[in-house]
Amino acid sequence: MLLLRKIQKSDPQKISQAFLSQGWNKPISQYEQYYEYQETGKRDIIIAELDGDFAGYLTIKWQSDYLPFQEKEIPEIVDFNVLKKYQRHGIGTRLMDEAENRIQKVSDFAGIGFGVYKDYGAAQILYIKRGYIPDGRGLVKDSISLKKGDSVTVDDSIVFCLVKKLKKD
């Protein structure tokens, strides 16, 4: 059975270890910070557990660092991860459904960004299938739109930002 819940103070070690076991370095301190963000209202952290085992999470950043989202008060879904062994089981879809339901209580739109290299292929497909469309500002590095001629190294700081209208007119 899938359970969606908020992050708890006891979760950081367990989450970090789960990602380490699949070769991803996600430090305990990241999840300790997420717990603090949740407690202060800066973010909602939604944890997915399948039959009692940690399966993935996402965060909702209520005030985005990305200026075009800030200006329109569009909350941003940030740092969305499902463990490899639980991918393609509907967990990501359920996490996104929950995030969009929470966001639409305060905004007509949700924002999201995805990495631009192959590792993000599944996320790119998921977001497009869910109705997210490009915001029209091109590639973004560390929340700042890139301009023609900019030189960058393609890494996790390079994203493509999208928006989705959540409420029907």
N, C-alpha and C positions, 0 to 999 in steps of 0.2 A: 504494500500500500504506500502511496506517495503522500508525504506530509510536507507542507510548506509552512515555515515558521520564521520568526526573527532570530538573528544571531544571539547566542547566549555567551556569557563570560567564559564558559568552559569550552567553547568551540575552537578558538584559534589553533591550538596544538593539533587537534584532530583534523582540521581542514588542511593545514600546512603539510601534515604527514601524508594525507591522502593524495595531494598533488605531487609530493616528493616521490611517492611510490610509483608514479607514472612518468617520472623524469622531469617534472616541472618544479622550478624553484620559486615557491611562493612563501615568503617568510612569515613566521608567527606574528611578527610585529605588524604586518599589513592587516591581519584580521583583528588584532587588538585595537588598531586604529579604527577599523570599521565598527567595532563594538562601541567605541567612544562616539563616532559619528552618529550612530543610531541613537545612543543615549541622549545626545544633544540636539537631535532632530535635523541634523545636516543631511542625513541619508537614511533610507530604509534599506536594510540588508535582509534579503529573503533567502533562506536556506532551504534546499530540497533534500529530504531524506527518503530513501526507498527502503522499505522494510527495516527501518531503524538505522540504516547506513547512510552516511553523508554521500550525496550524489552530485551536488552542484550548488550554485548560488548566483545571484546578481545583486547589484546595488542600484538604487534610484537616488541620484544626486539632485536634490530639490532646487539648488541654484547652480547651474552649469558654469564651468570656467570658460566655455566657448561663447564669445560675445554675442553672436547672432541669436543663440538660445537665451542668453541672459536678457537681452533687450526685449524679447517677446515672452519672457517668463515661462520658458519651456523646460520642464524637468528633463533630465537626461539619464537614460539607462546606461550605466557604466560598469565595466568589469563583470561580464557575464560569462560564466564558465560551468561546464558540465564535465565531470570525469569521463575520460574516453570510454570506459567500460559501460557507462550509462547513456552514452549518446545514441540517438536514433530510437529512443524509447518513449518519446513524448515529454520528457522532463523539461527540456528547454522551452517547449511550447507552453507548458503549464506555468513555468516561471515568468515567461513573457506575458501570458494572460493576466497573471496576478499583478505584475508591474503596471500594465496598461490600465487595469481596473483601478488601482490606487491613484495613478496619475490623472485619470479623467475626472476624479473628484475635485481637482484643483486647476486643470488645464485642458484646453481643447486639443492640445498637441503633445506628443512625446517625441523626444529627440534621442538619437543613438549614433554612435560612430563605430566603424569597423576598420580593422587593419587591412592594408592593401596587398599583402602578399598571400601566398598559397595557404598558409596555416589558417587563415581566416575564411577560407572558401565556404565552409559549412555555415558560418555566421552570415556571410554575404548573401547566400541563397535564402536562408531563413528570414532575414529582415525584408528582403524584396518580396518574398511570398506573403509576408504578413502585411504588406501594403506600405512599407517605408519607402520614401522617394528621396532622391538627392536634394539637398537644400540649395543647390545651385552655386555654391561657393568653391567647388573643387577640393583639392587635397588640403589637409590641415595638419600642421605640426605643432604639438603642444598648445592646442586651442587657438592657433593663429593661422589664417588662410595663407597658403603659399602663393607666390606670384611667379609669372613667367620668368625664367632665368634663375630662380632659386635653386641652389644645389643642396641636396639632402642625402642622408643615408637612410635607406628603407629599413625601418625598425618599428617597434610598437608605438612610437610617438607619432607616426604618420598614419592618419586616418581619413576616412571619407565620411562626412556627416549626412545623416538622413533625418527626415521628420515623417510623422504619421498623424493624420487628423483622426482623433479618437471619437469625437462627438459628431453626430449627424446634424446638419442644419435644419 
